[in-house]
Amino acid sequence: MSRRVLAGAALLLGLAGLGIYGAHQVVRVGEMRREIAAMERDLVTLRARTEELSLMVERLRTDPAYVEKLAREELGYVRDGETVLKFPSSRK
């Protein structure tokens, strides 16, 4: 009878170990699913940004008026004969 008890105890111990291992794996799968969802959201954002940048590159290559607008706004370029008026900022 002690052999049966030992076999039963070994079986229960094995099942408990499998149960703990399985529970850990279920938790890990949940974590991985959340990571995948976050990465998919990031991917959507990055694809949208890539599209915006591609459109900007295309405009820079083909639209001289857009290039001039950017040069004026971001670099402060002016044409010959133009006068630039700079006002002090109203921030205190």
MOTA-V362430 format. One line per field, one symbol per residue. ss: DSSP state (h for helix, s for strand, l for the rest). A space follows every 50 residues. Layout:
# MOTA-V362430
ss: ???
This chain:
# MOTA-V362430
ss: lhhhhhhhhhhhhhhhhhhhhhhhhhhhhhhhhhhhhhhhhhhhhhhhhh hhhhhhhhhhhhlhhhhhhhhhhhhlllllllllllllllll
